[in-house]
């Protein structure tokens, strides 16, 4: 599964880790995260993330 990076604060969403504090279980692909999910560091929405190539 592909990682995604926040274009505002550079938080990297790693699907292997998920975002348990926001209710996103490990193994959840970015595409499967609810549309109302926000970056846990800066609070922007999914639209401000892009695929991470690092």
N, CA, C and O of each residue as an XYZ file, in Angstrom:
216
protein
N       0.850     -1.191      0.000
C       0.000      0.000      0.000
C       0.889      1.247      0.000
O       1.969      1.269      0.591
N       0.408      2.253     -0.667
C       1.173      3.476     -0.849
C       1.026      4.426      0.340
O      -0.051      4.555      0.922
N       2.139      5.091      0.689
C       2.128      6.123      1.724
C       1.724      7.449      1.084
O       1.920      7.660     -0.113
N       1.160      8.336      1.898
C       0.775      9.666      1.442
C       1.361     10.702      2.385
O       1.482     10.460      3.586
N       1.730     11.876      1.831
C       2.337     12.936      2.628
C       1.457     14.185      2.617
O       0.889     14.557      1.590
N       1.358     14.816      3.777
C       0.627     16.080      3.910
C       1.470     17.186      3.281
O       2.637     17.354      3.632
N       0.884     17.936      2.357
C       1.620     18.998      1.682
C       1.794     20.235      2.562
O       2.532     21.151      2.198
N       1.125     20.271      3.711
C       1.226     21.414      4.609
C       2.320     21.192      5.656
O       3.200     22.036      5.824
N       2.265     20.048      6.367
C       3.202     19.826      7.475
C       4.157     18.650      7.263
O       5.030     18.399      8.093
N       3.989     17.929      6.149
C       4.835     16.796      5.781
C       4.634     15.551      6.651
O       5.502     14.679      6.696
N       3.483     15.467      7.347
C       3.126     14.223      8.038
C       2.961     13.144      6.980
O       2.354     13.380      5.935
N       3.499     11.960      7.249
C       3.373     10.849      6.309
C       2.374      9.843      6.859
O       2.558      9.293      7.945
N       1.304      9.609      6.086
C       0.351      8.563      6.449
C       0.893      7.245      5.929
O       1.069      7.067      4.724
N       1.156      6.320      6.845
C       1.650      4.989      6.506
C       0.521      4.001      6.751
O       0.125      3.793      7.898
N      -0.006      3.384      5.692
C      -1.139      2.472      5.868
C      -0.822      1.274      6.759
O      -1.735      0.689      7.342
N       0.442      0.898      6.876
C       0.798     -0.217      7.751
C       0.583      0.145      9.217
O       0.312     -0.727     10.043
N       0.704      1.442      9.541
C       0.500      1.903     10.913
C      -0.903      2.445     11.146
O      -1.413      2.383     12.264
N      -1.526      2.970     10.108
C      -2.834      3.594     10.260
C      -2.736      4.859     11.094
O      -1.675      5.479     11.170
N      -3.834      5.239     11.714
C      -3.889      6.387     12.626
C      -4.837      6.000     13.754
O      -5.955      6.509     13.835
N      -4.382      5.088     14.633
C      -5.269      4.548     15.675
C      -5.935      5.609     16.552
O      -7.068      5.418     16.993
N      -5.249      6.718     16.809
C      -5.839      7.767     17.647
C      -7.068      8.391     16.994
O      -7.922      8.957     17.677
N      -7.154      8.284     15.675
C      -8.313      8.805     14.946
C      -9.259      7.693     14.515
O     -10.198      7.932     13.756
N      -9.015      6.477     14.997
C      -9.888      5.358     14.676
C      -9.574      4.673     13.356
O     -10.383      3.891     12.857
N      -8.405      4.958     12.782
C      -8.003      4.329     11.522
C      -7.082      3.157     11.858
O      -5.958      3.347     12.321
N      -7.574      1.956     11.619
C      -6.834      0.749     11.984
C      -5.608      0.543     11.091
O      -5.619      0.933      9.923
N      -4.545     -0.072     11.641
C      -3.409     -0.454     10.794
C      -3.892     -1.325      9.638
O      -4.790     -2.150      9.805
N      -3.297     -1.137      8.482
C      -3.694     -1.885      7.297
C      -4.751     -1.188      6.464
O      -5.234     -1.756      5.484
N      -5.127      0.049      6.838
C      -6.146      0.797      6.098
C      -5.492      1.634      5.003
O      -4.681      2.514      5.291
N      -5.842      1.360      3.755
C      -5.316      2.145      2.634
C      -5.828      3.579      2.724
O      -6.921      3.827      3.233
N      -5.023      4.523      2.223
C      -5.411      5.930      2.258
C      -6.763      6.147      1.592
O      -7.574      6.944      2.064
N      -7.001      5.437      0.499
C      -8.255      5.582     -0.236
C      -9.462      5.139      0.587
O     -10.587      5.558      0.313
N      -9.235      4.298      1.590
C     -10.327      3.768      2.409
C     -10.587      4.572      3.678
O     -11.513      4.266      4.429
N      -9.771      5.602      3.922
C      -9.988      6.465      5.087
C     -11.230      7.318      4.812
O     -11.417      7.773      3.684
N     -12.078      7.541      5.815
C     -13.257      8.399      5.600
C     -12.864      9.792      5.091
O     -11.805     10.312      5.443
N     -13.719     10.382      4.270
C     -13.429     11.690      3.682
C     -13.316     12.802      4.713
O     -12.722     13.843      4.431
N     -13.879     12.601      5.913
C     -13.808     13.654      6.929
C     -12.580     13.521      7.837
O     -12.431     14.288      8.788
N     -11.703     12.557      7.553
C     -10.459     12.405      8.314
C      -9.577     13.620      8.081
O      -9.559     14.173      6.981
N      -8.850     14.039      9.101
C      -7.928     15.161      8.969
C      -6.542     14.765      9.450
O      -6.385     13.826     10.230
N      -5.551     15.487      8.980
C      -4.167     15.256      9.371
C      -4.051     15.373     10.891
O      -4.492     16.369     11.466
N      -3.461     14.365     11.553
C      -3.363     14.417     13.012
C      -2.396     15.482     13.522
O      -2.417     15.803     14.710
N      -1.558     16.031     12.663
C      -0.619     17.063     13.107
C      -1.115     18.478     12.864
O      -1.015     19.332     13.746
N      -1.658     18.739     11.653
C      -2.036     20.122     11.341
C      -3.518     20.323     11.051
O      -3.977     21.462     10.968
N      -4.280     19.232     10.893
C      -5.726     19.347     10.774
C      -6.295     19.568      9.386
O      -7.504     19.752      9.250
N      -5.460     19.557      8.339
C      -6.010     19.720      6.989
C      -6.656     18.417      6.529
O      -6.421     17.360      7.115
N      -7.468     18.497      5.480
C      -8.191     17.332      4.986
C      -7.385     16.485      4.015
O      -6.257     16.817      3.649
N      -8.006     15.369      3.605
C      -7.355     14.429      2.687
C      -6.942     15.085      1.370
O      -5.992     14.639      0.726
N      -7.647     16.137      0.971
C      -7.336     16.787     -0.297
C      -5.951     17.432     -0.300
O      -5.415     17.743     -1.364
N      -5.370     17.635      0.886
C      -4.040     18.234      0.983
C      -2.933     17.194      1.107
O      -1.810     17.528      1.483
N      -3.237     15.944      0.795
C      -2.238     14.875      0.790
C      -1.959     14.457     -0.646
O      -2.831     14.530     -1.512
N      -0.732     14.021     -0.879
C      -0.377     13.474     -2.185
C       0.482     12.235     -1.985
O       1.067     12.054     -0.917
N       0.563     11.378     -3.003
C       1.365     10.157     -2.855
C       2.801     10.488     -2.466
O       3.396     11.435     -2.980
N       3.342      9.698     -1.559
C       4.710      9.890     -1.068
C       5.636      8.949     -1.811
O       5.417      7.738     -1.831
N       6.659      9.498     -2.413
C       7.573      8.705     -3.231
C       8.900      8.428     -2.527
O       9.834      7.934     -3.157
N       9.002      8.737     -1.233
C      10.278      8.646     -0.521
C      10.759      7.310     -0.166
O      11.827      7.177      0.433
